[in-house]
């Protein structure tokens, strides 16, 4: 799973010209679900880091509060294009994105967990599989990428990470 998390003053999603979801201050989370995970699936779907990530200011200090601390809202949008491989040629390769039916289930599970961990009506989402117009006002700007495959990209200090080396050699 790969996510782009943005601190926003506001955000909305429209389908066919109709606004289907909107939030005020909080987080916009674009979610891409890939076909392979380095850890068990339940770990890959953890949501607490998205809700607990401290990107908001508190009492004049930066990076002190999370979306729950400020009673903010969250707008999640499924976005398979986050799984694109753009290393060869000019056309993105989406073979790493999970199939639509399987990712629909996992995305629904992700949203359900988010709602269980926070106030359910403060978690909004787009329309899975639809052509959506996403609007937002990025506050800061603050934009972070979170990736459950991060350990494939980062070598472990104090030794070699055989799995990371093997994966780099494949690409």
Secondary structure, 3 states (H helix, E strand, C coil): CEEEEEEEEEEEEEECCEEEEEECCEEEEEEECECCCCCCHHHHCCCHHHHHCCCEEECCEEEEECCCCCCCEEEEEECHHHHCECCCCCCCECCCECCHHHHHHHHHHHHHHHHHHCCHHHEEECCCCCCCEEEEEEEEEEEEEEECCHHHHCCCCCCCCHHHHHHHHHC
